[in-house]
Amino acid sequence: MRTVAEWLDAARQHGSLGAAALHWQAHERGEAPSVPLALMHGRLRVMRESAQAGLSPMLRSVSGMVGGQAALLSEAPFAARFGLAGRAGVYALSIAEYNACMGKIVAAPTAGSCGILPGALLAAQDVDGFSDDALVMALFAAAAIGHVIALQATISGAEGGCQAECGTAAGMAAAALTQLYGGTPEAAAHACAFALMNTLGLVCDPVGGLVEVPCVYRNVGGVSQAISAAQLALSGVACPISLDEMILTMRDVGDAMPSSLRETGEGGCAACHACRRS
C-alpha cells in the first residue's frame, strides 16, 4: 500500500478510507480489528486531554515564547463567530502549545504539527455532534494518507520543510474531515491534494531551534487550510492534480529547498533581527 491509488481501490472494497486502513493494519499485525480500533480510541483520548490541558492560561514553555495564548483565543468575545474554523483554531493552538510546554500529545504526523488533525476533528465533534467512533474512523483515514506521504515523500521538516509537517497534517485532516462529513474516498483524496497544494513550499524556520515560533501558529493556519480543502472537495470540486502526483511534487519542492529553510534556524522567521536579539 504505497500509493493513494492503491488505498482508493481498498476503500472501494471496504467502504471508506478509514475502514480500509483499519483492515490493513489488523491484517499486517495479525490482530483482530478490535485491537487497532482500541488503540486509536486511546489516541483520541490523548488528543482530547491535550486540547483541554493546553487551554490553561497559566501554561508557559521553558523559553517563555509560547503558552497561555490558546486561552486568549478561546476567551475572545468574537471567538464563537468563526464557527468550525474558529473552534478548530483554538484546539490546534492549545495542543501545539501544550506540546511546546512538554505535555503529552499525539504526533499527527509529527509533534510540530500535532494540533492540526485533532483540532479539526474535535471541533467538528463540538459543532456537529459526531461520535467518538466516527472520529476514530476519520483518524484511520488520515493515517492512510500519512502512510503514503511518509513513504513517497517525507514528514520531516528537516528534510522537506514545514510543508512536510504542517502541510501533511493539513492534508490528513482534510481527508479525515471529508470522510467525517460523508464524502467519498475520492473526495477525501481531492481534499488532501488541495491542502498540499495550498501549503506547497512552506519552510521550516524555528526560532531559536525550538518547536514554538512560528510552529504553534502554523498549526492554526494548517487547520484552516484543512477545513477549506475539505469544503472544496465536499462541494464536488476536484483537484486538477492527483494526490499521488501532488505528494511527489511536495517531495521535489522539499528537495529543492536550501538548507537554511529546513529546520537549521538560519533562514525565514529564525533569521529575523528581532528573533536573533531575543
C-alpha positions, 0 to 999 in steps of 0.5 A, spaced: 500 500 500 504 505 497 500 509 493 493 513 494 491 509 488 492 503 491 488 505 498 482 508 493 481 501 490 481 498 498 476 503 500 472 501 494 472 494 497 471 496 504 467 502 504 471 508 506 478 510 507 478 509 514 475 502 514 480 500 509 486 502 513 483 499 519 483 492 515 490 493 513 493 494 519 489 488 523 491 484 517 499 486 517 499 485 525 495 479 525 490 482 530 483 482 530 480 489 528 478 490 535 485 491 537 487 497 532 480 500 533 482 500 541 488 503 540 486 509 536 480 510 541 486 511 546 489 516 541 483 520 541 483 520 548 490 523 548 488 528 543 482 530 547 486 531 554 491 535 550 486 540 547 483 541 554 490 541 558 493 546 553 487 551 554 490 553 561 492 560 561 497 559 566 501 554 561 508 557 559 514 553 555 521 553 558 523 559 553 517 563 555 515 564 547 509 560 547 503 558 552 497 561 555 495 564 548 490 558 546 486 561 552 486 568 549 483 565 543 478 561 546 476 567 551 475 572 545 468 575 545 468 574 537 471 567 538 464 563 537 463 567 530 468 563 526 464 557 527 468 550 525 474 554 523 474 558 529 473 552 534 478 548 530 483 554 531 483 554 538 484 546 539 490 546 534 493 552 538 492 549 545 495 542 543 501 545 539 502 549 545 501 544 550 506 540 546 511 546 546 510 546 554 512 538 554 505 535 555 503 529 552 500 529 545 499 525 539 504 526 533 499 527 527 504 526 523 509 529 527 509 533 534 510 540 530 504 539 527 500 535 532 494 540 533 492 540 526 488 533 525 485 533 532 483 540 532 479 539 526 476 533 528 474 535 535 471 541 533 467 538 528 465 533 534 463 540 538 459 543 532 456 537 529 455 532 534 459 526 531 461 520 535 467 518 538 467 512 533 466 516 527 472 520 529 476 514 530 474 512 523 476 519 520 483 518 524 484 511 520 483 515 514 488 520 515 493 515 517 492 512 510 494 518 507 500 519 512 502 512 510 503 514 503 506 521 504 511 518 509 513 513 504 513 517 497 515 523 500 517 525 507 514 528 514 520 531 516 521 538 516 528 537 516 528 534 510 522 537 506 520 543 510 514 545 514 510 543 508 512 536 510 509 537 517 504 542 517 502 541 510 501 533 511 497 534 517 493 539 513 492 534 508 490 528 513 485 532 516 482 534 510 481 527 508 479 525 515 474 531 515 471 529 508 470 522 510 467 525 517 462 529 513 460 523 508 464 524 502 467 519 498 474 516 498 475 520 492 473 526 495 477 525 501 483 524 496 481 531 492 481 534 499 488 532 501 491 534 494 488 541 495 491 542 502 498 540 499 497 544 494 495 550 498 501 549 503 506 547 497 513 550 499 512 552 506 519 552 510 521 550 516 524 556 520 524 555 528 526 560 532 531 559 536 531 551 534 525 550 538 518 547 536 514 554 538 515 560 533 512 560 528 510 552 529 504 553 534 501 558 529 502 554 523 498 549 526 492 554 526 493 556 519 494 548 517 487 547 520 484 552 516 487 550 510 484 543 512 477 545 513 477 549 506 480 543 502 475 539 505 469 544 503 472 544 496 472 537 495 465 536 499 462 541 494 464 536 488 470 540 486 476 536 484 483 537 484 486 538 477 492 534 480 492 527 483 494 526 490 499 521 488 502 526 483 501 532 488 505 528 494 511 527 489 511 534 487 511 536 495 517 531 495 521 535 489 519 542 492 522 539 499 528 537 495 529 543 492 529 547 498 536 550 501 538 548 507 537 554 511 529 553 510 529 546 513 529 546 520 537 549 521 534 556 524 538 560 519 533 562 514 525 565 514 522 567 521 529 564 525 533 569 521 529 575 523 533 581 527 528 581 532 528 573 533 536 573 533 536 579 539 531 575 543 
